[in-house]
Amino acid sequence: MAGAEAAWQAAEMGVPVVIHEMRPKVSTFAHRTGSLAEMVCSNSFRSDDDERNAVGLLHWEMGAAGGIIMETARAHRLPAGGALAVDRDPFAESVTARIMAHPLISVSYEEITVLPADGYWIVATGPLTSGALAESIRTETGADALAFFDAIAPIVYAESIDMSVAWLQSRYDKGETVEEQQAYINCPMTKAEYEAFIDALLAAEKTEFHAGETAGYFDGCLPIEVMAERGRETLRFGPMKPVGLTNAHAPQIKPYAVVQLRRDNKLGTLYNIVGFQTKMKYGAQTTVLKMIPGLQDASFARLGGIHRNTFINSPTLLDDQMRLRSRPNIRFAGQITGVEGYVESAAMGLLAGRMAAAEIMGRSLPPPPHETAMGSLIHHITGGAEAKTFQPMNVNFGLFPPIEAKGGRRGRKDRYKAYTDRAKSAFNQWLAGQ
């Protein structure tokens, strides 16, 4: 995501770009193709509400800046209530085709194993940086790369879901069309079914870590079994919450818990289990997941998995131009900088591409104002965060300068609207000044 967006932005500013991509010659645990911008986990860019949601605001800013990721996502969107979900393979193929067709972009398919000494470079290797390059980064920075573990949710064939048990509905019926209001498949659970599911989940055989590895997780992508270990009710107040949903087969009965599945492709033949990232071994997954009412005969297009995810301590290593302080010809972008999520990663690629192109053209491009979503993220990773406890972060209004209430305390919705109004004005001014 970050590399494709960085290349696009620099090329659109008139600077020739070479993308160095090791896939498909060198693959990873999570990737299936050689396409640029392949989505390896969820197919969702999360909330598209640009008036009261920080990630929706980031969508808006990327669109205003001519971002290829957001423009292509909208061209391949799937019904998902208030979220921006996409048909993952056509999305990645479209990004790749547009990149390849750009007259100022070329792609070289080989693995880069050391940080280059000369020229202008952007390292956007994402969460699965190859071992050789990661070691080169460690050598240069004089510190070990931080690491945590990221989990992937299973994907189910739609035809194998029992719709006499499950039903179509978005939470709170969100969406302007009937299709959007029915973008999710819901599987209800009684209290007894939920308790049995939790017991099986806790007892299931899990993937073990290698010697010396410490299991640190990003809180926004916890495996379901880790959530269950924090308390038996944790899942019921998290991804399995039953609020805002009415069982079409038994409207008078309130489910004790609900498992949601979101459409994963345009054909509607694949659905991913929302929030069900897991480190269960494959055999255990099929047994435990088939305990979910409606999934008793489920067939899986992909089972869940877990992989190592590395990122650098950006507050100590990068300047506000996203350059490595010790090697200012090298910028970092994307998830390796310590932002979390597709949108945040692509947004940092957008900034790195623009900043690198501006420098090559002999001028400096200041970061977006702190009041903007992009500005809040770059501020966080290049000095706003506490270096000793630095962890991956999604965009959120807690990263923005506070809004002062006028005439009394604001309600949450009004306060969030004030954040987005202020951000849009500041971002437009930043764009106009380039």
N, C-alpha and C positions, 0 to 999 in steps of 0.2 A: 504493500500500500504506500508506504513512505517513499520508497525508491521511485515508483512509477510517478507519484505526484511531484516529487522533486525534479525529475527529468522533464516532465511536462511543463512545469512552471518556468524553469530555466530556458527551455527551448522556445517557449512562447515569448520570452523577453529577448530572443534573438541570439542566444548563446548555444553553440553546438554541444551536444551531450552524447557520451557513450555510457550505456548501462552495462555493467558487468554482472551477469546472472549465472550462477553455477548450475541451476536446474535446467534441463532434466539430466545433464551429465552426472551431477552429484545431487542426490535426493536427500530428503529428511524423513524423520519419523512421520510427520503430520501431512506433508504435501503429497498430492496424487498426480499432479500434472507439471508441465513446464511453463504454464501461463503466468504472466505477471499479475500481481494483485489477487492471487488465489486465496480464497477464504478457507481457512483450515479448521475453524471452530464453528461459531454461530454464523448464520447467514443474515444477521440483523445488525444494522447500524444504530439500533436503539431509538429512542424517542425522536420524532420529527417535529415536535412542538417548539417553534423558535420564539415563542412569546413567554413561556413560563418554565422552560427546561434548558439546562446548561448545554447538554449535548445537542439538542435541537438548535440552539443558538450557534453552536459550532458548525452544524450543517449549513446554516444560513451564511455564516462568514466564508466558508469554503466555496459556496456557490457564488457569492459576491466577488470572490477573487478568481473566478474562472477555473475552479478545481475540477480535474478530470474524474477523480474518484466520485465526487458527489453528483456530477452531471451524469455519469454513466450509471450510478446507482439508481437514480430517478428513472432512467430509461428502462431499467430491468426490475422495477419494484414489484413486489407481490403484496397482496392484501395482508395486513398485519395490524389492524386496529390503528393505534396512534404511533406505531413503530415504522421505521423504514427498513423493511426486509427485502432481499433481492434474490433472484434466481442465480445461484452462485456461479455455475459454470458459464452461462452466457455473459454474465457480468465480467468475469475475469478474461474471457475470450475477447470481449469488446474492448476492454482497456488495452489488452495486448495488441489488438489490431490497430487501434488508434495511435498507440505509441510507435508501432512499427511503420505506420504510414507517415509519421511526421518527418518532414525533410531534414530537420536538424538533429534527429535522434537516431542512433544506431545501437544495436545490441550485440554484445560479445559474450558468448556462452563459455565461460570458464570460471574456475574457482580462484578468487584472490585469497592468498594465504598469509600475506603480511601487509601491514599498513604501508602504503606507497610513500616514497620519500619526496617525489616531485609532483607538481601539478595541483589542480584543485580537485578535491575528492569529497564525496558525501558517503559516509558509511551508514547504510540503512538496511542492515542485515537481519533485523527483526529478532524475534525471540529464539530463533534456532541458528544463531551464528555458528559457523563451522568451527571445529575444534582448533584448527591451525590459526585461523584469524583471531579467534578468541584469545589464544595464547599470545599472539602478537600484541593485542590490545593490552593484555595484562602486563606484558613486558614494558610497553611504552608508558603506561600509567603508573607503574610501580605498585599496583594494588590488585588484589584479586577482584574479578568481576563479581558483583553480587549475583545471587541466583535465587529463584523460587521455582515452584512447580505449577504448571498450568494443565488443566484437564479439559477433555473434549467430551461433548454430550453425544449419545447414540442417535442414529437416524433410522426411522421406521418406514417400511413400505405402507402407503396409505391403504392399499387394498387388504392388508392383513389386520386392520383395526376393526374391531367389532362395533359398528355404529348403532347396534341395538342397545348398547350399553353407553357408549360415548355420544357426545353431541357437539355441534358446531356453535361457537359463541365467543366473541371477544369480551374480555372483562369489562363490565359496565356498558356493554354494547358499543364500545368506542368505534368510531369510523363513520364516514358520511354515507357510504353505500351499504347495502345488505351484505355484499361480499366482504367488505372490511369489517362489518359487525360480526361476521362469522368466520374470521380468519384463523381461529384456533379450534383444535379438537380437544375436548375436555373429557377426562376419565375420572368419575367420582369414586370416593372411598367412604365406607362407613368407619366408625371408630375401631371396630374389631379388625377390619381389613388394614387400616392404617397401622395399628399396633403390630399386627403380624408382619407387615411390610418392614417396619422399623427393626423388628427382631431379626429378620432375614438379612437386612442391609448391614446391620452391625456384625452379624456372624459370618458374612460372606468373605471369601478369600480375596485379599487385596494385593496389588502390586507392591513389592518390597523395594526399598531404595538400596542403592549400592553402598558399600562400606564407605563411611566418611561423608555421605550426603545427609544434609539436614532438610527435613520436609518443611519448608516455609512456603506458604500459599498466599496468593493475592486474594484478599477478602471478597472481591467481586466475582471470583471464579472458583469458589470452593467446591471440592468434590462433595456429592450429597452425603456420603458416609461420614465425612469430616463434620459436616453440619449436624448430622444425627448424633455424633459423639458429643456434641456440645449441649445436648438436651433432646429428649424425645419429642418435644413440641416445636423444635427449631424449624423443621421442614414445613410444618403446618402453618407457620407464620412467615415462611419464606416462599420458595417456588411452588409449594403445594397449598398455598392459602386458598380458601374456598370463597372469599368475598367477591361480590360483583358478578356472580355466576348463578344461573338457575338451571337445574337439570331438566332438559326438555322432555325426558321420559317420565319424570316424577317431580313436577314443579312444586308439590307440597312438601317434599322431603329435602331438607338442607344437607348437602354433603358435608361430612366431617373434614375431608381434605379433597383436593382436586389436583390431578396431574394434567398439565397443559402440553399440547404439541403444536408447534407452529410450522406452517407450510415452508418447505425448504427449496422447492423449485416451482416454476411457472405452471407446469402440467398438473401440479397438485398430487403427484405420485409419491412424493417423499415428505416426511414430517420429522422435525427434530424435537426431542423431548426437552422442553424449556427448563433450564436451570439444573439439568441432570448430568453435569460433568461428573465423571467417576474414575476411580482408580481400581475398581473391582476387576478381577481377571475375567476373561471373556466367558468362560463357562458359568461363572457365578452371575455375570450380568444377565445372560439370557434367562436363567432360573429366577432371579429376583425381579427383573423387570416384567416378566410374564405374570407376576402376582398382581399387577395393576389391572383392575377391571377394565375390560376393553382391549387389553394387550395380551390376553391369555394365549392367542394364536399368532402373535406378532412375528413378522420376519424383519430382520435388520439389514439395512443397506450398509450400515457402518456401526460398529460398536464403539463405546467410549474408550478413551485412553488418557495417558498422562505423559508429559514430557518436561524436560528441564527448560527453563526460560531464563536467559541471562540479560542483565542490564548493567550499565555503568553508573558510578556515583557522580551523576552529572553536576550537582551543585559544587563539587570540588574540582571537576575536570573541564567543564565547558564555560566559555564566556557568553555574553548575551547575544553573540552572533552565531551561537551553537558550534563554535570552533573549539577544537582541542587546544587548551592553553599551551601545552608543550609542543604542539605541531599545528600551528594555525592554518596550514593549508588543508587540514582535514576537518570536516564537519561531521557531526553525528545527527541522525534523524530517526524518528519512529520509535518503536517500542524499546529499542536498546537504550534510549535516553532515560527511560523510567516513566514514560506515559503508558497508560493501559487502555487498550481498545483500538479497534480498526480506525474509528474516526479521529481519535487523538493522535494516533500514529501517522495517519495521512496528513493531518494538519501540520505536524512538525516537519514532515517532508515538504509541504507547501512552503513553509517559511525558510527551510534550509535551501531549497532550490532558488527562491527569490533572492535570498541574501548572498548566496554564492554567485549568482548571475550579476547582481549589482556590483559586487566586489571586482569581478572580472572586467566589468564595464567601467571601472574606475570611480565608482561612487559607493557611498555607504547607505544601507537601508536600515533604519532603526526598527527595533521590534515593535509590534502592534502595542497600543496602550494597554496598561495593566487592566483597565476596565473591560476589555474585550475577552472573549473566550480563548482565542489564541494567545493573547497577551498574558492572561492568567496562567496558562500552561507553561509558556516559555519562562515566565518569571519564576514559577515554582521549581522547574528543573534546573535553572541556571543560577539559583541563589536564594529563592524564597523558601525552599524546604530546608529542614534541619539535616545536615549532611550525615550526622551520626545515626540517624534513624530513617534515612531516606528509603522509601518504598514506592513501588509503582502506584500511580494515581490516575483515576478517571477525572475528566473535567467535572467540576461542581461549583456551585455558587460560593462555597466556603473559600475558594481560591481567589475570589474577586475582592477588590476593596469594598468595604461595607457601604450600604446605602443608608444615608441619614434620613430618619423618619421626619416628615413635616406635618405639624399639626396633630401629633399623637402617633401611636404605634400602628404600623402598617400590618394588614393581614398578609399571610404567606403568599397568596396569589398576586396581590398588588405589589408586594416586595419583589417577587421574581419578575414580574412585568417591568418594574422599574429598572432591574438589572439589565434586561434584554434591550429595553429602549435606549438606555445609556450606552450599552455596548455597540449597538448598531450605529448610533451616531458617531461614536469614537472610531469604529472600524471604517466607516465611509470616509471620514477625514483622513485616516491613515492611507487608504487607497488613493485618495485624491492627491496626496502629497508625493506620490511616487513618479 
